[in-house]
């Protein structure tokens, strides 16, 4: 069972469609049940006796709760890709709006030009505006997605206050680009810190065994004599 969980189940698609979401949730739910069952059996076997079933239930419940609250890998990959694509998408959208296109039409063309998870999430919005739905309401639906919320707030505020959309999008694009650069720099700095941890874990036992233990052993030997 452990080997089956480790082995890949097949190629991971980078783009997910709404139709495949229920299947993905079902697969994740089965894996959660399996991990919880394995934790329960392991806890029961480890503790044993009359407290074994109770320990198994506690272990299974803890694993189930942690897995349910954790972000699924597919959603994490999608969120990271959306955040990476959004600065480019917003910059191209600002250029199209500054060229004279309405925001909805410009967004449709940008989604066609830049396919990806961000375009998949935004592709249905121009059609809703075209059939007469309030643009503010349409743009505010993006606030439910943390990665796309800045774009939704910017477009909704521009429609509501009359602020030039192109200027607001250009400012947003610059802010997102600066934020992306800062995150990349922070990640690069974290790599150095994380690389030092395994090195310290490897060197510290060797230092203790070669440097400290012989000295302590020699002192103990002298005292015993």
C-alpha positions as CSV (number, residue, x, y, z in Angstrom):
1,X,0.0,0.0,0.0
2,X,2.9,2.4,0.8
3,X,4.5,1.6,-2.6
4,X,1.2,2.2,-4.4
5,X,0.9,5.7,-2.7
6,X,4.5,6.6,-3.7
7,X,4.3,5.6,-7.3
8,X,2.8,8.2,-9.7
9,X,-0.7,7.5,-10.9
10,X,0.1,9.0,-14.3
11,X,0.9,12.2,-16.0
12,X,-0.2,15.3,-14.1
13,X,-2.1,17.7,-16.3
14,X,-1.1,21.3,-15.9
15,X,-4.5,22.6,-16.9
16,X,-7.6,21.2,-15.2
17,X,-11.1,21.5,-16.5
18,X,-14.2,21.9,-14.3
19,X,-15.4,18.5,-15.4
20,X,-12.3,16.8,-14.0
21,X,-12.5,18.5,-10.6
22,X,-15.0,16.0,-9.1
23,X,-12.9,13.1,-10.1
24,X,-9.8,14.7,-8.6
25,X,-11.7,15.4,-5.4
26,X,-12.9,11.8,-5.3
27,X,-9.3,10.5,-5.8
28,X,-8.0,12.8,-3.1
29,X,-10.7,11.6,-0.7
30,X,-9.8,8.0,-1.3
31,X,-6.2,8.7,-0.5
32,X,-7.2,10.6,2.6
33,X,-9.2,7.6,3.8
34,X,-6.3,5.3,3.1
35,X,-3.8,7.4,4.9
36,X,-6.1,7.7,7.9
37,X,-6.7,3.9,8.0
38,X,-3.0,3.2,7.8
39,X,-2.4,5.7,10.6
40,X,-5.1,4.1,12.7
41,X,-3.7,0.6,12.2
42,X,-0.2,1.8,12.9
43,X,-1.3,3.5,16.1
44,X,-3.2,0.5,17.3
45,X,-0.2,-1.8,16.6
46,X,2.3,0.5,18.2
47,X,0.4,1.1,21.5
48,X,-1.3,-2.3,21.7
49,X,-3.4,-3.6,24.7
50,X,-6.6,-2.0,25.7
51,X,-5.4,1.5,24.7
52,X,-4.6,0.4,21.2
53,X,-8.0,1.0,19.6
54,X,-8.2,4.4,21.3
55,X,-4.7,5.3,20.0
56,X,-5.7,4.1,16.5
57,X,-8.8,6.3,16.5
58,X,-6.8,9.3,17.7
59,X,-4.1,8.8,15.0
60,X,-6.6,8.2,12.3
61,X,-8.6,11.3,13.3
62,X,-5.5,13.5,13.5
63,X,-4.2,12.3,10.0
64,X,-7.7,12.8,8.5
65,X,-8.0,16.3,9.9
66,X,-4.5,17.4,8.8
67,X,-5.1,16.0,5.2
68,X,-8.5,17.6,4.9
69,X,-7.1,21.0,5.9
70,X,-4.0,20.8,3.9
71,X,-4.0,22.3,0.4
72,X,-4.1,19.6,-2.3
73,X,-1.0,19.5,-4.5
74,X,-3.1,20.2,-7.7
75,X,-4.6,23.3,-6.1
76,X,-1.2,24.5,-4.9
77,X,0.3,24.1,-8.4
78,X,-2.6,25.9,-9.9
79,X,-2.3,28.8,-7.4
80,X,1.4,29.2,-8.1
81,X,0.9,29.2,-11.8
82,X,-1.9,31.8,-11.6
83,X,0.3,34.0,-9.5
84,X,3.2,33.6,-12.0
85,X,1.0,34.3,-15.0
86,X,-1.0,37.2,-13.5
87,X,1.6,40.0,-13.9
88,X,2.0,39.2,-17.7
89,X,-1.8,38.9,-18.1
90,X,-2.5,42.2,-16.4
91,X,0.2,44.0,-18.4
92,X,-1.2,42.8,-21.7
93,X,-4.7,43.6,-20.5
94,X,-3.6,47.2,-19.7
95,X,-2.1,47.6,-23.1
96,X,-5.2,46.3,-24.8
97,X,-7.5,48.7,-22.8
98,X,-5.2,51.6,-23.5
99,X,-5.5,50.8,-27.2
100,X,-9.2,51.4,-27.0
101,X,-10.8,48.0,-26.3
102,X,-13.4,47.6,-23.6
103,X,-12.1,45.7,-20.6
104,X,-14.3,42.6,-21.3
105,X,-13.3,42.4,-24.9
106,X,-9.7,43.0,-24.0
107,X,-9.8,40.3,-21.4
108,X,-11.3,37.8,-23.9
109,X,-8.4,38.4,-26.3
110,X,-5.8,38.2,-23.6
111,X,-7.2,34.9,-22.4
112,X,-6.9,33.6,-25.9
113,X,-3.4,34.9,-26.3
114,X,-2.1,33.6,-22.9
115,X,-3.7,30.2,-22.2
116,X,-3.2,28.8,-18.7
117,X,-4.9,28.4,-15.3
118,X,-5.4,32.2,-15.0
119,X,-7.0,32.4,-18.5
120,X,-9.2,29.4,-17.6
121,X,-10.6,31.2,-14.5
122,X,-11.1,34.4,-16.4
123,X,-12.4,33.1,-19.7
124,X,-16.1,33.0,-18.8
125,X,-16.3,36.5,-17.4
126,X,-16.5,38.5,-20.7
127,X,-19.5,36.3,-21.8
128,X,-21.3,37.2,-18.6
129,X,-20.8,40.9,-19.2
130,X,-21.9,40.5,-22.8
131,X,-25.3,39.1,-21.8
132,X,-25.9,42.1,-19.5
133,X,-24.7,41.1,-16.0
134,X,-23.5,44.0,-13.9
135,X,-19.7,44.4,-14.6
136,X,-19.1,45.2,-10.9
137,X,-20.8,42.0,-9.8
138,X,-18.8,40.0,-12.4
139,X,-15.5,41.4,-11.4
140,X,-16.2,41.0,-7.7
141,X,-16.6,37.2,-8.2
142,X,-12.8,37.1,-8.6
143,X,-12.4,38.1,-5.0
144,X,-13.2,34.4,-4.1
145,X,-9.9,33.4,-5.6
146,X,-7.0,34.8,-3.6
147,X,-4.7,34.8,-6.6
148,X,-7.1,36.7,-8.8
149,X,-8.6,38.9,-6.1
150,X,-6.3,41.9,-6.9
151,X,-7.5,42.0,-10.5
152,X,-11.1,41.7,-9.5
153,X,-10.9,44.5,-7.0
154,X,-9.1,46.8,-9.4
155,X,-11.6,46.3,-12.2
156,X,-14.6,46.6,-9.9
157,X,-13.2,49.8,-8.3
158,X,-12.6,51.3,-11.8
159,X,-16.1,50.6,-12.9
160,X,-17.7,51.9,-9.7
161,X,-15.6,55.1,-9.3
162,X,-15.0,55.9,-13.0
163,X,-11.2,55.7,-12.6
164,X,-9.4,55.1,-15.9
165,X,-9.1,51.3,-16.3
166,X,-5.8,51.4,-18.2
167,X,-4.0,53.4,-15.5
168,X,-5.4,51.2,-12.7
169,X,-4.3,48.0,-14.6
170,X,-0.8,49.4,-15.3
171,X,-0.3,50.2,-11.6
172,X,-1.6,46.7,-10.7
173,X,0.8,45.1,-13.2
174,X,3.8,47.0,-11.7
175,X,2.8,46.0,-8.2
176,X,2.4,42.3,-9.1
177,X,5.7,42.3,-11.0
178,X,7.5,43.9,-8.0
179,X,5.8,41.3,-5.6
180,X,6.8,38.5,-7.9
181,X,10.4,39.7,-7.9
182,X,10.4,40.0,-4.1
183,X,9.1,36.5,-3.7
184,X,11.7,35.1,-6.1
185,X,14.5,36.8,-4.1
186,X,13.1,35.5,-0.8
187,X,12.9,32.0,-2.2
188,X,16.6,32.3,-3.4
189,X,17.6,33.4,0.1
190,X,15.7,30.6,1.7
191,X,17.5,28.1,-0.5
192,X,20.8,29.0,1.1
193,X,19.4,28.7,4.6
194,X,17.7,25.4,3.8
195,X,20.9,24.0,2.2
196,X,22.9,24.8,5.4
197,X,20.5,22.6,7.6
198,X,21.4,19.2,6.0
199,X,25.1,20.2,6.0
200,X,24.9,21.0,9.8
201,X,23.0,17.8,10.5
202,X,25.7,15.8,8.7
203,X,28.7,17.6,10.2
204,X,27.5,17.9,13.8
205,X,27.5,14.2,14.6
206,X,30.9,13.8,13.0
207,X,32.3,16.7,15.0
208,X,30.9,15.2,18.2
209,X,32.3,11.7,17.4
210,X,35.7,12.9,16.3
211,X,36.2,15.9,18.4
212,X,34.2,15.7,21.6
213,X,33.8,12.0,22.3
214,X,37.6,11.2,22.3
215,X,38.3,14.0,24.7
216,X,35.6,13.0,27.1
217,X,36.6,9.4,26.9
218,X,40.2,10.3,27.6
219,X,39.2,12.4,30.6
220,X,37.0,9.6,31.9
221,X,39.8,7.1,31.5
222,X,42.2,9.4,33.4
223,X,39.6,9.7,36.2
224,X,39.1,6.0,36.4
225,X,42.8,5.3,36.8
